[in-house]
């Protein structure tokens, strides 16, 4: 059971002055829901803006799709008629906007599945109109049964642009151009273009050159300082090549046998490599490993063709057709709980020869594999023969290998970029692929519920000279720590090792050159209680143990840690903490005994208040309700910690318990404040409260204050952050400062009680000086002084001792005893030391003895 008072005094001074009810620094606890891939053909949002029609020209209102919060897949309608995004050029000022967006590359067929298409915007530059003057971010498209299409739309790259909608015919033809032959052969009839400023190494030049003003005519061959060069066929950053917008060609260079081909020309704006589109040019590969280009005037100024002497891309620009294997049916044998059965299942999966599988097939196989793993662990834990650490590590390796093989089958060739994701209860997967014509400067961060990764996949693809493509697979395993345990992290010091994150894996499937261009950063969310005195290590799995080679902690706080690694593998975040000393165990035992004793005296005090007769002027409302609140709070907390393993899996129950504890402890502090006010009034008058004051501070009025304040605080807390309840110990979570919904009111009440207590001492001292020196009066005064001093504990002022413990055992023990015995002090002061109550006790015991004598 969690140490109550010990946990309080070991924490930060401010928090430890209030929270002796549990340890600080509670962690996140999230459960990933099991979901399956959903077909966008049946899970889309309707987009039915009439103004998107291509027939809506020169509209008075110019719409802009950059202000739309795009999310997921969309199907287009115009006046209740199914529509599609045009796949041919759309005239300017159509579709209710300035720059109408259309899709190039044609629509897919149903058998093509999900494809990626470039988006163009029609505009007019200095050199005339061009249908792809502006390039917007690529979108995904899918053809659905019933002859309609769905689109995964994203925010365009420029404002005053909007997606068009058309109800006319569509184009499903390939977009490849037929090679042409030109006479005379431009390989031997060209003009030399030898401007050193065109080099891609010429960055941020003082003079901004512009190819718009050049009188282009015929074919050109590029040189840089008398070295043969070519126009780059991958993205060139803005500000290079002696100009503002550096132009490159997309689609790669042709081979000699291709003849003359046409290539699009792009310019980067800093956010999208093909933001600016210039007029297409013709390209031809010549014998002798050089190229000639039929250059034309650029669409606007501050654009210039780049020149490069590095490697080129001669890969075909069309995507190799992918054949997805039919569904593979792998099931778990009925009653399979043996290790051999599990091994046979993994062998079946490893023997799959298909290069590409559907998301549904991979999802089903992964579900079977992890279910089998869970059954094996459950069976071994319930039997007398437990699985050895070596066997656990072996199973973990097999599961990792099988998972990575399956995930690699989701990788398909692509011209530009594509991604696949799937989510199960035990694993989340993100796969991102880039091709030779990728127009992204960098891929987006890959995110799962508890982790994310930043990787330079574009740079890795450029290092693959033959294919100019690469793929990354990112997996987050929610239950893998059951196999790859944190205790497999071997260190020289004897510490407790705790897995602070989910186990993650990152691989580069179907990528020839897997060398990283820069370190990879993983952001790992803490899934357990974070101990500020613990030591965090970013580790990776090496066959049979966790090691730290090549990984380091880049940044950390109480919620997450960023790890930086120079290689890819399977990673995790492990925290090392010191083992508790023997004295801590003794303190735990003392804590438990003291709390139980306190609960007993709370109960005795309540029985006394309820059964004994009191003078009409005595107001016990605050004391009774203080005992009720603290008794229920302490009892509920003790029971919760005792049965935490049973309660924790039920997150809703845990959240409800933490909310009830929040209310009970807060109401206890409010009743401490009310008791302090009543005591101050009593000492101020040194007599019973007058009838007028008694009317103002009636029992009903006090009960409204005592419970309403706490109820309002809890209600507001739930309204602001309902997920703030239900930590790992079924208490308030620490993230987002939610703990201050408890600490804030408690700090205010303790400060007010301390002020009232000091005023009580001052007033009592002043009253003593004015009293007559009669023995009876002096005796009653001394009793009043004793009771007043005892109120230091009853009013909670002794909790301030938490500021001064600083690891000193004697103060820790004193603090623990005082703050667990509020019920004991209430019973002593208001019951044992009360003459009327003592007389009633004597009478009760005399009657009890008489009854026994009669029998």
Helices and strands as residue ranges (DSSP letters): H 5-9, H 13-16, G 40-42, E 45-47, G 50-52, G 65-67, E 73-78, E 81-83, E 99-104, G 110-112, E 114-125, E 128-144, E 148-152, E 161-163, G 186-188, E 191-193, G 196-198, G 211-213, E 219-224, E 227-228, E 245-250, G 256-258, E 260-267, E 276-286, E 290-294, E 303-305, H 339-350, H 359-382, H 389-408, E 417-423, E 427-434, E 446-447, E 451-454, H 457-463, E 470-477, G 480-482, G 486-488, E 495-499, E 503-507, E 520-525, E 535-542, E 545-547, E 551-556, E 560-565, E 570-578, H 582-611, H 621-642, H 644-647, H 651-685, H 691-696, H 699-720, G 722-724, G 735-737, H 740-770, H 775-794, G 797-803, H 809-820, H 822-827, I 828-832, H 835-854
